[in-house]
Amino acid sequence: MGDGTDIYDLRGLNCPLPVLKARKRLSAMRPGEQLWLETTDPLAVIDIPAFCVEDGHRLISSDAVEGGRRFRIERGPTRAAAT
């Protein structure tokens, strides 16, 4: 990438760990911040987009990379507390 962007390395982890770890990392970020992550989990191509929709994040990109997939996710707005 060459722009100093860190990639959250989730290679070698299988479902549901990539989604669980992405959820935890995103929860510590501010709305609008972006997370790059890379995974070798073949189900991530289904799970990560579904997670983004479910949690209100925006999937900016999903690209094949050697041995896996790289995702760029924008943190969605903070959810209101459940009542």
Number of C-alpha atoms within 10 A of each C-alpha: 6 5 5 6 10 11 14 17 14 18 16 12 14 15 12 13 14 24 20 12 14 19 17 10 13 18 13 9 15 13 14 13 11 19 20 18 19 23 23 21 20 13 13 24 18 9 15 21 19 15 18 19 12 9 14 15 22 17 20 13 12 18 12 13 11 8 11 16 18 23 21 17 23 21 24 21 12 13 8 6 5 4 3
